[in-house]
Amino acid sequence: MSDPMLREKKFLKPVLHILEEKSHDRNSIVRQMAVRGLGNLVYGAPEKLKKHKKFLMVILIRALSDPFSSEVIGESMKAVAKVLKELKEKDIGSSFRDLTQEIRTYFDNEDDALRLWSFVLFGILARLTKRKWKGYFAEQVRQSWVTLLLHLQDPNPRVSVECRATFHLCVPFLGLKRLQTAVNEHLDGTAELKPEELQVDICRHLAKENAELLENLYKSTIMYFFSRWEEIRAVAAKL
């Protein structure tokens, strides 16, 4: 897929249709490789990416919910990340809604790699969101921000680092400037995060600024008391 020959019109369409067909294959490795190939269009024919963006997003979003293989899901996440980095908000179209919802389903997945990539993708969407989908994405953040807050102390250190970056990008969508300033003091730079101090500051600001969001934090946190992860249950109890 990185061969310059792919840029010739007569080759690109047949290759894309073959990969689309193979993305339905019974063999999960074939599906995984087909999805990887579609993501690598970014390297082989980047100038053709926007022309085929809808075609690509439909296939990759479908692969995000592969019922039989976490490897196919992970490969699709990596492919989506490559594609999104070359697009703007207006290029994604109605796929934005489906993609956002699908990504959120993996925030609490037991597979470390899927959690990590779900936070990476959510962060990419936060950077992309400007006007058209700003209201929608803000609502998705409101539904997810407590999950992000808890996974700042994810059992996997790499996941917690990615979650930190994504949480930082998402806080502005809550629309609370004082809260945002307080969070920035904790997350700016490379200093070691002190989660309990961050939680205290967040609760203090919400008690003053937004009782509705504080109630949202309370109800969402209680749900994690029943998590199968001992570490996440402990974090929720402290919060």
N, C-alpha and C positions, 0 to 999 in steps of 0.2 A: 504493500500500500504506500510505500515511500518512493516507489519508482517514478521518475519524471514522465515515463510513458503514460502513466495514468491521467495526466493532464490533457491528453489528446481526447477529443470529444467521443470518438468511436469506441474507446476503451472503457471510459468511466462508467457509463450507464450499465453495460453488461456486467461489470464487476460488482457494482452496487446491488444489482438484482440477484446475483449469485449469493452474495453475502446475506441479503435479506432472506432468501430461501433457506440458507444454511442456519440462520438464526432460529429456525423452527425445527431443526434436526432432532431426532430422537436421542442422539448421543450428546451428552452435556459438554464434552470437550470440544466437539464441533461447534456447538452453540457459543461456547466461550470464545473460541478463535474467531468466529464470525463477528461477534460484538467487538472484539479487539480490533479487527480489520476496519470496521466502520469508524471506530474512534480515531484510527490512524489516517483517516482521510485528511485530518488536520495537517499531516506531514506531506502526503502525496499530492494533494491538490487543494491547498488552503483557499485559493481564489474561487473554488467551486463550492465551498462549504455552505455559504449563505443560500445558494441556489437549491441545495438539497437538504437544508436544515430541517424542514418539516418531516421529510422522509426519514431522516436520521433519528430525530427525537421520538417519533412514534415507536420505532423499533427498540431504541435504547430504554425508553420508559417501560415498555412491555417486559424487557429483559430484567428490569429492576424487581419484578415480582415473579421471577422464575420459581416455580413451585418445587423443583427437585434439586437445585444446585446453588449453594452459596457462592461457589466460584464464578458462576455466570453472573450472579448479582453483583459481586465485587468487581468483575471485569466491566460490567455496564457502568458502575459508578465511576471507575477510572476513565472510561470513554466519555461519559457525560462531562466530567471535569475538563477534559481536553477540549471538547466542543464548546462548552460554555465560555471558556477563556477567550475564544475567538469571536464571540457574539455580543450583541448589545441587548438590552431589555426588549426593545421593539422586535428583535429578530426571533425571540422565543415564542411569541404569540400565545395561543391558548394552552400550549404545552406547559406554560409556567405553573398553572394551577395544579395539574396532574403531577408534575415533577416535584413540586414543593410538598404535596401531601404524601407522595411515595417516599421521599427522603425522610420525612419525620417518623415514619413507621420503624425506622432502624435505629433511632436514638437509644433505645433500651435493649437492642438486640444482644444476645449473649456472645455473638461472634465479635471479637475485638476489632477485626479489620473492617467489618461492616459498620460498626459504630464510628470508627475513625473516619471512614470515607463519607458517612452521612453528615458528620459535622463539617468536614471540608466542603462538601457540596452546598450545605446550608449557608456557609460563610461566603461562597462564591455568589450565591443568589443574593445575599445581603449587599454585596458590592455592586451587583448588576442593577438592583432595584432603584429606580429613579422616580418615575412619575406614574406610568400606566398601572403598575402592579403595587404601588407603594401602600395603598390602603389594605389590599388583600394580604400582602406580606406582613404588614404590621399586626394584623389579626393572627396570622400564623405564629409570629413571635410571641404574642400574648399567650397563646396556647402552649408554647414550648419553653418559655423562658425559665420556668422553675426546673424543668428537666435539665436545661443547660447549666443552671446554677448548681445543681446537685452533681452533675458529671464533671464539674471543675475538680472534683475529688474522685474521678473515675478510678477503679481498681488498676487500670492499665495507664502508666505514666504518659505514654505517647498519645493516648486518646484524650487525657486530661489537658495536654498541651494544645491539641487541635481545638478542643472545646473552649479553652480560654480565648483563643483567637476569634472564634465564632461568636462567643458570648459578647466580646468587646464590640464586634461589628453590629450585633443585634440590639444592644441596649438603646441606641438612639431611636429605634422604631417604637419604643414604649412612650415616647413623647414627654418625658419628664427630665427637664434640663438639670435640676439639682441632683436627681438620682444619677443621671449620666455623669455629672462631674465627680460625684463620690465614687462611682465605679471606676472611672478613668484613673483616679488616684491609686487604686489597687492594681489595675491591669496594665497601665502604661509602663513601658520599659521592660526590662528582663528580671526585675527583682522577684524574689521568691514570693509566691502568692500566700497570703494568710487568710484562708477561706472563712474562718469564724469571724474575723474582724470585718470582712466584706459582708457577711450575712447580717451582722449587727447593724452596720451602716445602712444596708438596704432596708431592713425592717424599720429602722428609725425614720428614714426618709419617707417610706410608704405610709407610716402612721400619721405623718404630717401632711403628705401631699395627695395620697390616693388610697382611700380605704377600700375601694373596690378591688384594686390590684393586690392589696394586702390580703384580702379575703381569698383571692385567687391563689396566692402563694400558699396560704394556710391549707386550703382544700387539696391542692395538687400535692403538697408535701405529705399529707396524711396518706395518700394513695401509695406512697413509696414505703410505708411501714410494712407492706405485704410483699415487697420485692423479694425475689429468691436470692439476691446478692446481699450477703451480710454487711459488706462495706457500705453499700448504698442505703441500706436500712439504717445503719449507724449515722450516716451523714444526714439523712432525713430527720432522725430523732433529735440530733443536735440543732438542726435548723428550726 
